[in-house]
Amino acid sequence: MVGPLEQAILALMIFVIMLGMGASLTPRDFALALKRPYGLFIGVASQYGFMPFIAFLLAISLPVPDPIKIGILIMGCMPGGTTSNIFTYFSKGNLALSVLMTVNSTVFGVVLIPLVLVLYAGALDLQIPRENIIVTLVLLLVPVAIGMGLRKLNANAGAVTEFLGSLLAVIFILFLIVSWIPRNWDFLTTTTWATYFGAIGLGVFGFAIGYGFATLLKLHPRNARTIALETGIQNGPLAIAIIAFTFSGTEAQSVMAVPALYSLFIVMTSTMLTFWFRRINNAGEQKLPDGLL
């Protein structure tokens, strides 16, 4: 499903994407997060409360083999992806809140991803090598730190790196479409409806619950859109990288099916949601209240 060359390209892409994420950060962002813990709470609750639980419900409900269940769980436990920042911008959401949620979920993910995976995998009696996942996550923080250093040394270099990181997140999806789909056409045509439902439903249910959660909290409409997108859009490239570096052989290929399908379809569902958000946007929503929420 993903050959050695693609794994090497993927590793390079992940490095640049995480480098770009780091370049988008400054110490002020972390200070801002601490001053506005409400936004921090919403981000953590969305990424490591709602999404893993949705993944767990899908895994126990769908008639799929264990590797597919593991793929659903891993995908549901990922932090937000930089792609969500792009869709937030086009949806006229709160870009500052989007970046804050992405950053928080990525940093907290080093601790929370293994914990949540162990919790739900244990409930399903599935074996996931959490040590490998922890090592991979720690290593991925290195390019984030390098990106922050670049931003501090040279603002222009940081801005270019940030742009490249966001651009590569989109290029990764296009890479899958051009390279992966033709070579795995038989897989796509023979995959069961349940696997497709798990991969697509994870994002769709995430959008719905994230938006409903924000509406329940009576947040500004632009912030509600942002939280919906941040909840539903997970870091697909990171999930594929973790699986590639954690599992091996045919098991890795089977587990990778869900993140690969998720990455393909999340762009389509996010685009449709963005069109709907733009349609309901009105002039009264343009001004955000003070603060992020």
Salt bridges, closest charged atoms under 4 A:
GLU6 OE1 - ARG183 NH2 2.34
GLU162 OE1 - ARG151 NH1 3.70
GLU285 OE1 - ARG225 NH2 2.16
